Amino acid sequence: MTGFFDGMELGHDFSIWDFAGPKENEACLVQTLKSYDSFKTKYTQNVTNDQIADGLTTFYSDYRNRSIPIHDAVWLVLNSIAGTPKETLDKMIEGFRKSAVSSER
């Protein structure tokens, strides 16, 4: 999980590096930073690596989820931890299953 979160930070950096420079990019930079910080706070604040790892173990114990890439599975686990309603989460999982299957072809 540590490596995953390190990767998130690098992805965050990749998202903003092109905005360094001209003032016309400032609004995009601010929106990007706000979005990242908002999602990171909402979904990862007070969540431990162990919680996510346990959630992934449970998630992937369902054979139907095994084709879903790890970054998508983490997103789904974080939604579960955050209290996303079961009906909504089930629809999200089904969508990710379909997307994973269609991308394998």
ABEGO torsion letter per residue (X at the ends): XAAAAAAAAAAAAAAAAAABEBAAAAAAAAAAAAAAAAAAAAAABGBBAAAAAAAAAAAAABAAAAABBAAAAAAAAAAAAAGBBAAAAAAAAAAAAAAAAAAAX
